[in-house]
Amino acid sequence: MYDLKAIIIGAGIGGLTAGIALKQAGYEVSIYERVTELRPAGAGISLWSNGIKVLNQLGLGREMAAIGGEMNRMEYRSHRDEALSNIDLQPLFARVGQRPYPVARTDLQQMLLTAFGEDDVHMGMKCTAVEQTDQKTTATFEDGTQVTGDLIVGADGIRSIIREYVLDEVLSLRYAGYVNWNGLVPADPSLCEADNWVLYVGEGKRASMMPVGGDRFYYFFGVPIPIGSETAPADRQKELAQHFSGWPAPVQTLIQTLDPLASNRLEISDIDPPQHFVKGRIALLGDSAHASTPTLGQGGCQAMEDALVLARFLVTTNISVADALSRYEQVRKERTAQLVLKARDRTDTIYAKDEDNTQDWYEQLKEEPPEAVRHALEKIILGGPLG
Ligand SMILES: Cc1cc2nc3c(=O)[nH]c(=O)nc-3n(C[C@H](O)[C@H](O)[C@H](O)COP(=O)(O)OP(=O)(O)OC[C@H]3O[C@@H](n4cnc5c(N)ncnc54)[C@H](O)[C@@H]3O)c2cc1C
Protein backbone atom coordinates (compact mmCIF):
# COMPACT_ATOMS: atom_id res chain seq x y z
CA MET A 1 0.00 0.00 0.00
CA TYR A 2 1.18 3.50 -0.76
CA ASP A 3 1.14 6.90 0.91
CA LEU A 4 -0.04 5.89 4.34
CA LYS A 5 0.06 8.10 7.40
CA ALA A 6 0.79 6.08 10.56
CA ILE A 7 0.29 7.27 14.11
CA ILE A 8 2.28 5.38 16.75
CA ILE A 9 1.42 5.69 20.41
CA GLY A 10 4.48 5.07 22.62
CA ALA A 11 8.22 5.60 22.00
CA GLY A 12 9.55 2.44 23.66
CA ILE A 13 11.50 -0.27 21.85
CA GLY A 14 8.38 -1.38 19.98
CA GLY A 15 7.11 2.05 18.93
CA LEU A 16 10.52 3.28 17.78
CA THR A 17 11.34 0.10 15.85
CA ALA A 18 7.91 0.19 14.19
CA GLY A 19 8.48 3.86 13.39
CA ILE A 20 11.80 3.09 11.69
CA ALA A 21 10.33 0.16 9.73
CA LEU A 22 7.28 2.14 8.58
CA LYS A 23 9.36 5.17 7.59
CA GLN A 24 11.69 2.93 5.60
CA ALA A 25 8.59 1.58 3.86
CA GLY A 26 7.95 5.14 2.67
CA TYR A 27 5.12 6.05 5.02
CA GLU A 28 4.60 9.27 6.95
CA VAL A 29 5.03 8.39 10.62
CA SER A 30 4.59 10.31 13.87
CA ILE A 31 5.14 8.92 17.34
CA TYR A 32 3.31 10.32 20.36
CA GLU A 33 4.84 9.63 23.77
CA ARG A 34 3.26 10.28 27.16
CA VAL A 35 6.38 11.25 29.13
CA THR A 36 8.41 14.39 28.51
CA GLU A 37 11.75 12.61 28.87
CA LEU A 38 12.35 8.98 27.89
CA ARG A 39 13.45 6.93 30.87
CA PRO A 40 13.31 3.24 29.97
CA ALA A 41 12.19 0.88 32.76
CA GLY A 42 15.23 -1.25 33.51
CA ALA A 43 18.92 -0.64 33.03
CA GLY A 44 19.87 -3.28 30.49
CA ILE A 45 18.36 -5.70 28.07
CA SER A 46 19.65 -8.78 26.33
CA LEU A 47 18.69 -8.68 22.67
CA TRP A 48 18.86 -12.19 21.28
CA SER A 49 19.83 -12.88 17.67
CA ASN A 50 16.24 -12.72 16.38
CA GLY A 51 15.91 -9.13 17.64
CA ILE A 52 19.33 -8.19 16.24
CA LYS A 53 18.39 -9.64 12.87
CA VAL A 54 15.48 -7.19 12.74
CA LEU A 55 17.87 -4.32 13.47
CA ASN A 56 20.23 -5.64 10.77
CA GLN A 57 17.34 -5.69 8.32
CA LEU A 58 16.59 -2.06 9.22
CA GLY A 59 20.22 -1.11 8.53
CA LEU A 60 21.16 -0.69 12.19
CA GLY A 61 23.53 -3.66 12.61
CA ARG A 62 26.68 -1.56 12.83
CA GLU A 63 25.15 0.86 15.35
CA MET A 64 23.94 -2.06 17.46
CA ALA A 65 27.32 -3.79 17.44
CA ALA A 66 28.92 -0.54 18.62
CA ILE A 67 26.82 -0.34 21.79
CA GLY A 68 26.32 -4.06 22.56
CA GLY A 69 28.36 -6.22 24.92
CA GLU A 70 30.22 -9.34 23.86
CA MET A 71 28.64 -12.32 25.58
CA ASN A 72 30.13 -15.67 24.58
CA ARG A 73 29.21 -17.93 27.49
CA MET A 74 26.41 -18.54 29.92
CA GLU A 75 27.21 -19.99 33.31
CA TYR A 76 24.90 -21.24 36.06
CA ARG A 77 26.27 -21.45 39.61
CA SER A 78 24.47 -22.38 42.79
CA HIS A 79 24.02 -20.03 45.75
CA ARG A 80 26.73 -22.15 47.41
CA ASP A 81 29.07 -21.37 44.49
CA GLU A 82 28.86 -24.83 42.99
CA ALA A 83 29.29 -24.88 39.17
CA LEU A 84 26.02 -26.13 37.67
CA SER A 85 26.58 -25.56 33.97
CA ASN A 86 28.85 -23.66 31.63
CA ILE A 87 27.57 -23.18 28.11
CA ASP A 88 29.67 -22.00 25.20
CA LEU A 89 27.22 -19.92 23.15
CA GLN A 90 29.44 -19.51 20.09
CA PRO A 91 28.25 -22.69 18.31
CA LEU A 92 24.74 -21.25 18.69
CA PHE A 93 25.76 -17.96 17.04
CA ALA A 94 27.29 -19.90 14.15
CA ARG A 95 24.07 -21.84 13.66
CA VAL A 96 21.68 -18.89 13.79
CA GLY A 97 23.99 -16.50 11.91
CA GLN A 98 24.10 -13.65 14.43
CA ARG A 99 25.32 -13.10 18.00
CA PRO A 100 23.03 -11.54 20.59
CA TYR A 101 23.87 -8.20 22.23
CA PRO A 102 23.22 -7.31 25.83
CA VAL A 103 22.94 -3.52 25.88
CA ALA A 104 22.27 -0.61 28.23
CA ARG A 105 18.67 0.47 27.63
CA THR A 106 19.45 4.15 27.36
CA ASP A 107 22.01 3.40 24.61
CA LEU A 108 19.47 1.28 22.73
CA GLN A 109 16.71 3.85 23.07
CA GLN A 110 19.00 6.68 21.91
CA MET A 111 20.15 4.63 18.92
CA LEU A 112 16.54 3.91 17.90
CA LEU A 113 15.45 7.50 18.52
CA THR A 114 18.26 8.87 16.33
CA ALA A 115 17.49 6.35 13.59
CA PHE A 116 13.80 7.27 13.65
CA GLY A 117 14.33 11.02 13.88
CA GLU A 118 13.72 12.90 17.14
CA ASP A 119 11.70 15.61 15.39
CA ASP A 120 8.93 13.14 14.62
CA VAL A 121 8.52 12.08 18.25
CA HIS A 122 6.03 14.27 20.09
CA MET A 123 6.80 14.12 23.78
CA GLY A 124 4.41 14.87 26.65
CA MET A 125 1.45 13.61 24.59
CA LYS A 126 -0.65 11.18 26.57
CA CYS A 127 -3.14 9.40 24.37
CA THR A 128 -6.52 9.10 26.05
CA ALA A 129 -8.69 7.61 23.29
CA VAL A 130 -8.61 6.20 19.78
CA GLU A 131 -11.41 5.80 17.25
CA GLN A 132 -11.84 4.95 13.58
CA THR A 133 -14.13 5.02 10.58
CA ASP A 134 -13.75 2.89 7.45
CA GLN A 135 -11.43 5.56 6.05
CA LYS A 136 -9.33 6.93 8.90
CA THR A 137 -8.24 6.70 12.52
CA THR A 138 -8.10 9.41 15.17
CA ALA A 139 -6.07 9.59 18.38
CA THR A 140 -7.07 12.03 21.11
CA PHE A 141 -4.61 13.32 23.68
CA GLU A 142 -4.97 14.59 27.23
CA ASP A 143 -4.48 18.20 26.14
CA GLY A 144 -7.40 17.91 23.69
CA THR A 145 -5.25 17.59 20.55
CA GLN A 146 -6.56 15.18 17.94
CA VAL A 147 -4.51 13.65 15.11
CA THR A 148 -5.80 11.57 12.22
CA GLY A 149 -4.09 9.01 10.02
CA ASP A 150 -4.63 5.81 8.08
CA LEU A 151 -3.67 3.54 10.96
CA ILE A 152 -2.77 3.65 14.65
CA VAL A 153 -0.15 1.41 16.25
CA GLY A 154 -0.70 1.01 19.98
CA ALA A 155 2.85 0.50 21.27
CA ASP A 156 1.87 1.83 24.66
CA GLY A 157 3.28 -0.92 26.84
CA ILE A 158 1.95 -3.37 29.39
CA ARG A 159 -0.63 -0.88 30.75
CA SER A 160 -1.89 -0.07 27.26
CA ILE A 161 -5.10 1.93 26.97
CA ILE A 162 -5.36 1.05 23.30
CA ARG A 163 -5.58 -2.63 24.23
CA GLU A 164 -8.87 -1.86 25.98
CA TYR A 165 -10.22 -0.36 22.75
CA VAL A 166 -9.01 -3.28 20.60
CA LEU A 167 -10.29 -5.99 22.96
CA ASP A 168 -13.40 -4.24 24.28
CA GLU A 169 -12.33 -5.34 27.76
CA VAL A 170 -9.68 -4.59 30.35
CA LEU A 171 -7.03 -7.31 30.66
CA SER A 172 -5.71 -7.42 34.22
CA LEU A 173 -1.98 -7.64 34.81
CA ARG A 174 -0.97 -10.96 36.32
CA TYR A 175 1.65 -10.60 39.06
CA ALA A 176 4.45 -13.09 38.39
CA GLY A 177 5.19 -13.44 42.12
CA TYR A 178 8.63 -11.86 42.27
CA VAL A 179 10.51 -8.60 42.52
CA ASN A 180 13.34 -7.70 40.13
CA TRP A 181 16.16 -5.29 40.96
CA ASN A 182 18.43 -4.19 38.15
CA GLY A 183 21.10 -1.67 37.23
CA LEU A 184 24.55 -1.16 35.76
CA VAL A 185 27.95 -1.41 37.43
CA PRO A 186 31.47 -0.92 36.03
CA ALA A 187 32.85 -4.16 34.57
CA ASP A 188 35.13 -5.88 37.06
CA PRO A 189 36.73 -9.35 36.81
CA SER A 190 36.04 -9.98 40.50
CA LEU A 191 32.33 -9.87 39.65
CA CYS A 192 32.23 -11.81 36.38
CA GLU A 193 34.47 -12.54 33.42
CA ALA A 194 34.11 -9.91 30.69
CA ASP A 195 32.44 -12.17 28.08
CA ASN A 196 30.40 -14.32 30.44
CA TRP A 197 26.77 -14.18 31.50
CA VAL A 198 26.67 -15.61 35.00
CA LEU A 199 23.51 -16.63 36.85
CA TYR A 200 23.57 -17.63 40.53
CA VAL A 201 20.49 -19.62 41.51
CA GLY A 202 19.22 -21.07 44.79
CA GLU A 203 16.47 -20.76 47.42
CA GLY A 204 14.04 -19.84 44.61
CA LYS A 205 16.03 -16.65 43.88
CA ARG A 206 18.59 -15.51 41.36
CA ALA A 207 21.39 -13.00 40.96
CA SER A 208 22.98 -12.35 37.60
CA MET A 209 25.48 -10.23 35.68
CA MET A 210 26.17 -9.85 31.98
CA PRO A 211 28.45 -7.60 29.91
CA VAL A 212 26.88 -4.63 28.12
CA GLY A 213 28.91 -2.18 26.03
CA GLY A 214 31.00 0.59 27.56
CA ASP A 215 32.84 -1.64 30.07
CA ARG A 216 29.77 -2.14 32.20
CA PHE A 217 27.84 -5.11 33.57
CA TYR A 218 24.06 -5.22 33.64
CA TYR A 219 22.99 -6.91 36.84
CA PHE A 220 19.68 -8.20 38.06
CA PHE A 221 18.34 -9.93 41.15
CA GLY A 222 15.03 -11.74 41.54
CA VAL A 223 13.27 -12.79 44.75
CA PRO A 224 9.75 -14.18 45.23
CA ILE A 225 7.86 -11.64 47.38
CA PRO A 226 4.09 -11.09 47.76
CA ILE A 227 2.68 -8.23 45.73
CA GLY A 228 2.67 -4.73 47.18
CA SER A 229 6.15 -4.57 48.79
CA GLU A 230 8.11 -1.33 48.59
CA THR A 231 11.58 -0.23 49.66
CA ALA A 232 13.07 3.26 49.53
CA PRO A 233 15.97 3.42 47.03
CA ALA A 234 18.44 4.19 49.84
CA ASP A 235 17.52 0.89 51.56
CA ARG A 236 17.95 -1.35 48.52
CA GLN A 237 21.47 -2.53 49.33
CA LYS A 238 20.36 -3.52 52.82
CA GLU A 239 17.34 -5.31 51.39
CA LEU A 240 19.46 -7.22 48.86
CA ALA A 241 22.11 -8.05 51.48
CA GLN A 242 19.37 -9.71 53.56
CA HIS A 243 17.85 -11.66 50.66
CA PHE A 244 21.27 -12.85 49.45
CA SER A 245 22.99 -13.38 52.79
CA GLY A 246 25.57 -16.18 52.53
CA TRP A 247 25.61 -16.16 48.70
CA PRO A 248 28.99 -16.26 46.92
CA ALA A 249 31.57 -13.45 47.06
CA PRO A 250 30.82 -11.93 43.62
CA VAL A 251 27.17 -11.49 44.64
CA GLN A 252 28.23 -9.78 47.88
CA THR A 253 30.69 -7.55 45.99
CA LEU A 254 27.97 -6.66 43.50
CA ILE A 255 25.58 -5.63 46.28
CA GLN A 256 28.28 -3.45 47.87
CA THR A 257 29.30 -1.94 44.50
CA LEU A 258 25.91 -1.05 43.04
CA ASP A 259 24.51 2.44 43.30
CA PRO A 260 21.21 1.96 45.17
CA LEU A 261 19.84 5.30 43.97
CA ALA A 262 20.40 4.27 40.34
CA SER A 263 18.96 0.79 40.77
CA ASN A 264 15.45 -0.18 39.67
CA ARG A 265 13.03 -2.25 41.74
CA LEU A 266 10.11 -3.73 39.82
CA GLU A 267 7.27 -6.07 40.61
CA ILE A 268 7.12 -8.28 37.52
CA SER A 269 3.82 -8.95 35.73
CA ASP A 270 2.65 -10.32 32.41
CA ILE A 271 -0.71 -10.52 30.64
CA ASP A 272 -2.66 -13.48 29.35
CA PRO A 273 -2.29 -13.80 25.58
CA PRO A 274 -5.21 -11.77 24.17
CA GLN A 275 -7.72 -12.95 21.56
CA HIS A 276 -6.84 -10.12 19.19
CA PHE A 277 -4.03 -7.71 18.41
CA VAL A 278 -6.06 -5.75 15.88
CA LYS A 279 -9.38 -4.00 15.42
CA GLY A 280 -9.85 -2.60 11.90
CA ARG A 281 -7.09 -0.04 11.31
CA ILE A 282 -5.76 -0.09 14.87
CA ALA A 283 -3.07 -2.61 15.95
CA LEU A 284 -1.33 -3.46 19.20
CA LEU A 285 2.42 -4.04 19.12
CA GLY A 286 5.03 -5.07 21.71
CA ASP A 287 4.10 -5.28 25.38
CA SER A 288 0.62 -3.86 24.77
CA ALA A 289 -0.11 -7.08 22.85
CA HIS A 290 2.01 -9.65 24.66
CA ALA A 291 3.76 -8.42 27.80
CA SER A 292 5.78 -11.28 29.17
CA THR A 293 7.90 -12.05 32.21
CA PRO A 294 11.54 -11.38 31.30
CA THR A 295 12.89 -14.89 31.92
CA LEU A 296 13.39 -15.74 28.24
CA GLY A 297 14.75 -12.27 27.39
CA GLN A 298 12.34 -12.08 24.47
CA GLY A 299 9.88 -9.23 25.18
CA GLY A 300 11.86 -6.52 23.41
CA CYS A 301 12.90 -8.93 20.63
CA GLN A 302 9.26 -9.81 20.01
CA ALA A 303 8.34 -6.12 19.81
CA MET A 304 11.03 -5.78 17.11
CA GLU A 305 9.71 -8.80 15.23
CA ASP A 306 6.19 -7.31 15.41
CA ALA A 307 7.47 -4.07 13.88
CA LEU A 308 9.06 -5.83 10.94
CA VAL A 309 6.07 -8.06 10.21
CA LEU A 310 3.61 -5.18 10.47
CA ALA A 311 5.57 -3.06 8.00
CA ARG A 312 6.03 -6.03 5.68
CA PHE A 313 2.30 -6.73 5.37
CA LEU A 314 1.50 -3.06 4.80
CA VAL A 315 4.07 -2.93 2.01
CA THR A 316 3.44 -6.27 0.36
CA THR A 317 -0.38 -6.41 0.28
CA ASN A 318 -2.85 -3.94 -1.18
CA ILE A 319 -6.39 -4.95 -0.29
CA SER A 320 -6.81 -2.60 2.67
CA VAL A 321 -5.06 -1.42 5.82
CA ALA A 322 -7.42 -3.57 7.90
CA ASP A 323 -6.55 -6.61 5.79
CA ALA A 324 -2.79 -6.04 6.22
CA LEU A 325 -3.23 -5.65 9.97
CA SER A 326 -5.26 -8.83 10.25
CA ARG A 327 -2.47 -10.72 8.41
CA TYR A 328 -0.03 -9.25 10.95
CA GLU A 329 -2.23 -10.52 13.78
CA GLN A 330 -2.41 -14.01 12.29
CA VAL A 331 1.36 -14.31 12.09
CA ARG A 332 2.25 -12.74 15.43
CA LYS A 333 -0.45 -14.02 17.78
CA GLU A 334 0.64 -17.63 18.00
CA ARG A 335 4.39 -17.05 18.26
CA THR A 336 4.08 -14.44 20.97
CA ALA A 337 1.46 -16.39 22.94
CA GLN A 338 3.74 -19.41 23.04
CA LEU A 339 6.65 -17.33 24.30
CA VAL A 340 4.55 -15.55 26.96
CA LEU A 341 3.38 -18.91 28.32
CA LYS A 342 6.85 -20.47 28.11
CA ALA A 343 8.35 -17.52 29.98
CA ARG A 344 5.59 -17.77 32.60
CA ASP A 345 6.32 -21.44 33.11
CA ARG A 346 10.05 -20.80 33.38
CA THR A 347 9.39 -17.97 35.87
CA ASP A 348 7.34 -20.25 38.09
CA THR A 349 10.20 -22.76 38.09
CA ILE A 350 12.94 -20.22 38.83
CA TYR A 351 11.02 -18.49 41.60
CA ALA A 352 9.83 -21.63 43.37
CA LYS A 353 6.11 -21.50 42.81
CA ASP A 354 6.40 -25.23 43.48
CA GLU A 355 9.54 -25.89 45.53
CA ASP A 356 9.96 -29.52 44.42
CA ASN A 357 9.83 -28.45 40.82
CA THR A 358 12.51 -25.84 41.46
CA GLN A 359 14.76 -28.36 43.23
CA ASP A 360 14.38 -30.68 40.23
CA TRP A 361 15.39 -27.80 37.97
CA TYR A 362 18.57 -27.18 39.98
CA GLU A 363 19.44 -30.87 39.52
CA GLN A 364 18.56 -30.71 35.85
CA LEU A 365 20.92 -27.75 35.33
CA LYS A 366 23.82 -29.98 36.42
CA GLU A 367 22.88 -32.77 34.08
CA GLU A 368 21.55 -30.93 31.04
CA PRO A 369 24.07 -31.06 28.18
CA PRO A 370 25.07 -27.59 26.87
CA GLU A 371 23.84 -28.68 23.47
CA ALA A 372 20.28 -28.99 24.83
CA VAL A 373 20.38 -25.40 26.06
CA ARG A 374 21.81 -24.16 22.75
CA HIS A 375 19.15 -26.11 20.89
CA ALA A 376 16.32 -24.55 22.95
CA LEU A 377 17.68 -21.05 22.28
CA GLU A 378 18.17 -21.85 18.60
CA LYS A 379 14.55 -22.94 18.26
CA ILE A 380 13.25 -19.67 19.69
CA ILE A 381 15.58 -17.58 17.54
CA LEU A 382 14.93 -19.40 14.28
CA GLY A 383 11.17 -19.23 14.87
CA GLY A 384 11.33 -15.50 14.13
CA PRO A 385 10.33 -13.84 10.85
CA LEU A 386 13.92 -13.71 9.58
CA GLY A 387 14.78 -17.30 10.54
C1 LIG B 1 13.20 -6.40 34.26
C2 LIG B 1 12.97 -6.62 32.80
C3 LIG B 1 13.95 -7.20 32.03
C4 LIG B 1 13.73 -7.44 30.67
N1 LIG B 1 14.71 -8.02 29.95
C5 LIG B 1 14.53 -8.23 28.62
C6 LIG B 1 15.57 -8.82 27.84
O1 LIG B 1 16.64 -9.14 28.34
N2 LIG B 1 15.35 -8.99 26.50
C7 LIG B 1 14.17 -8.60 25.91
O2 LIG B 1 14.03 -8.75 24.67
N3 LIG B 1 13.16 -8.07 26.64
C8 LIG B 1 13.31 -7.87 27.97
N4 LIG B 1 12.32 -7.29 28.70
C9 LIG B 1 11.06 -6.93 28.05
C10 LIG B 1 11.15 -5.59 27.33
O3 LIG B 1 11.63 -4.60 28.21
C11 LIG B 1 9.80 -5.18 26.82
O4 LIG B 1 9.20 -6.25 26.15
C12 LIG B 1 9.92 -3.99 25.88
O5 LIG B 1 10.47 -2.89 26.55
C13 LIG B 1 8.54 -3.63 25.35
O6 LIG B 1 8.65 -2.48 24.56
P1 LIG B 1 7.33 -1.67 24.20
O7 LIG B 1 7.79 -0.57 23.30
O8 LIG B 1 6.27 -2.59 23.72
O9 LIG B 1 6.80 -1.11 25.58
P2 LIG B 1 7.46 -0.05 26.56
O10 LIG B 1 8.93 -0.15 26.56
O11 LIG B 1 6.75 -0.19 27.87
O12 LIG B 1 7.10 1.36 25.93
C14 LIG B 1 5.79 1.86 25.95
C15 LIG B 1 5.88 3.37 25.79
O13 LIG B 1 4.56 3.89 25.65
C16 LIG B 1 4.42 5.05 26.44
N5 LIG B 1 3.01 5.19 26.76
C17 LIG B 1 2.26 4.43 27.60
N6 LIG B 1 0.99 4.86 27.62
C18 LIG B 1 0.91 5.92 26.77
C19 LIG B 1 -0.15 6.77 26.37
N7 LIG B 1 -1.38 6.63 26.86
N8 LIG B 1 0.12 7.77 25.47
C20 LIG B 1 1.38 7.93 24.97
N9 LIG B 1 2.43 7.13 25.32
C21 LIG B 1 2.20 6.14 26.21
C22 LIG B 1 5.31 4.76 27.66
O14 LIG B 1 5.66 5.95 28.33
C23 LIG B 1 6.49 4.06 27.01
O15 LIG B 1 7.49 4.97 26.59
C24 LIG B 1 12.51 -7.07 30.07
C25 LIG B 1 11.50 -6.48 30.84
C26 LIG B 1 11.74 -6.24 32.20
C27 LIG B 1 10.64 -5.60 33.02
PDBQT file of the ligand as one rigid body, heavy atoms in Angstrom, charges set to zero:
ROOT
HETATM    1  C1  LIG A 401      13.201  -6.400  34.265  1.00  0.00    +0.000 C 
HETATM    2  C2  LIG A 401      12.967  -6.617  32.803  1.00  0.00    +0.000 A 
HETATM    3  C3  LIG A 401      13.946  -7.204  32.030  1.00  0.00    +0.000 A 
HETATM    4  C4  LIG A 401      13.731  -7.441  30.669  1.00  0.00    +0.000 A 
HETATM    5  N1  LIG A 401      14.711  -8.023  29.946  1.00  0.00    +0.000 NA
HETATM    6  C5  LIG A 401      14.529  -8.231  28.620  1.00  0.00    +0.000 A 
HETATM    7  C6  LIG A 401      15.569  -8.817  27.840  1.00  0.00    +0.000 A 
HETATM    8  O1  LIG A 401      16.637  -9.145  28.340  1.00  0.00    +0.000 OA
HETATM    9  N2  LIG A 401      15.347  -8.987  26.503  1.00  0.00    +0.000 N 
HETATM   10  C7  LIG A 401      14.172  -8.605  25.907  1.00  0.00    +0.000 A 
HETATM   11  O2  LIG A 401      14.026  -8.754  24.672  1.00  0.00    +0.000 OA
HETATM   12  N3  LIG A 401      13.163  -8.067  26.639  1.00  0.00    +0.000 NA
HETATM   13  C8  LIG A 401      13.313  -7.868  27.968  1.00  0.00    +0.000 A 
HETATM   14  N4  LIG A 401      12.321  -7.289  28.704  1.00  0.00    +0.000 N 
HETATM   15  C9  LIG A 401      11.058  -6.931  28.050  1.00  0.00    +0.000 C 
HETATM   16  C10 LIG A 401      11.152  -5.591  27.334  1.00  0.00    +0.000 C 
HETATM   17  O3  LIG A 401      11.633  -4.600  28.208  1.00  0.00    +0.000 OA
HETATM   18  C11 LIG A 401       9.797  -5.183  26.822  1.00  0.00    +0.000 C 
HETATM   19  O4  LIG A 401       9.197  -6.245  26.149  1.00  0.00    +0.000 OA
HETATM   20  C12 LIG A 401       9.916  -3.991  25.880  1.00  0.00    +0.000 C 
HETATM   21  O5  LIG A 401      10.471  -2.890  26.555  1.00  0.00    +0.000 OA
HETATM   22  C13 LIG A 401       8.541  -3.630  25.347  1.00  0.00    +0.000 C 
HETATM   23  O6  LIG A 401       8.648  -2.480  24.561  1.00  0.00    +0.000 OA
HETATM   24  P1  LIG A 401       7.334  -1.673  24.198  1.00  0.00    +0.000 P 
HETATM   25  O7  LIG A 401       7.793  -0.570  23.304  1.00  0.00    +0.000 OA
HETATM   26  O8  LIG A 401       6.274  -2.592  23.722  1.00  0.00    +0.000 OA
HETATM   27  O9  LIG A 401       6.797  -1.106  25.577  1.00  0.00    +0.000 OA
HETATM   28  P2  LIG A 401       7.465  -0.050  26.556  1.00  0.00    +0.000 P 
HETATM   29  O10 LIG A 401       8.933  -0.148  26.561  1.00  0.00    +0.000 OA
HETATM   30  O11 LIG A 401       6.752  -0.195  27.866  1.00  0.00    +0.000 OA
HETATM   31  O12 LIG A 401       7.096   1.358  25.926  1.00  0.00    +0.000 OA
HETATM   32  C14 LIG A 401       5.790   1.863  25.953  1.00  0.00    +0.000 C 
HETATM   33  C15 LIG A 401       5.884   3.373  25.787  1.00  0.00    +0.000 C 
HETATM   34  O13 LIG A 401       4.559   3.891  25.650  1.00  0.00    +0.000 OA
HETATM   35  C16 LIG A 401       4.423   5.048  26.443  1.00  0.00    +0.000 C 
HETATM   36  N5  LIG A 401       3.007   5.193  26.758  1.00  0.00    +0.000 N 
HETATM   37  C17 LIG A 401       2.260   4.428  27.603  1.00  0.00    +0.000 A 
HETATM   38  N6  LIG A 401       0.987   4.857  27.625  1.00  0.00    +0.000 NA
HETATM   39  C18 LIG A 401       0.914   5.917  26.769  1.00  0.00    +0.000 A 
HETATM   40  C19 LIG A 401      -0.147   6.772  26.368  1.00  0.00    +0.000 A 
HETATM   41  N7  LIG A 401      -1.379   6.628  26.857  1.00  0.00    +0.000 N 
HETATM   42  N8  LIG A 401       0.115   7.766  25.473  1.00  0.00    +0.000 NA
HETATM   43  C20 LIG A 401       1.383   7.927  24.967  1.00  0.00    +0.000 A 
HETATM   44  N9  LIG A 401       2.426   7.133  25.325  1.00  0.00    +0.000 NA
HETATM   45  C21 LIG A 401       2.198   6.139  26.210  1.00  0.00    +0.000 A 
HETATM   46  C22 LIG A 401       5.306   4.763  27.657  1.00  0.00    +0.000 C 
HETATM   47  O14 LIG A 401       5.658   5.947  28.333  1.00  0.00    +0.000 OA
HETATM   48  C23 LIG A 401       6.489   4.057  27.010  1.00  0.00    +0.000 C 
HETATM   49  O15 LIG A 401       7.485   4.967  26.594  1.00  0.00    +0.000 OA
HETATM   50  C24 LIG A 401      12.507  -7.069  30.068  1.00  0.00    +0.000 A 
HETATM   51  C25 LIG A 401      11.501  -6.480  30.844  1.00  0.00    +0.000 A 
HETATM   52  C26 LIG A 401      11.739  -6.240  32.199  1.00  0.00    +0.000 A 
HETATM   53  C27 LIG A 401      10.642  -5.602  33.018  1.00  0.00    +0.000 C 
ENDROOT
TORSDOF 0
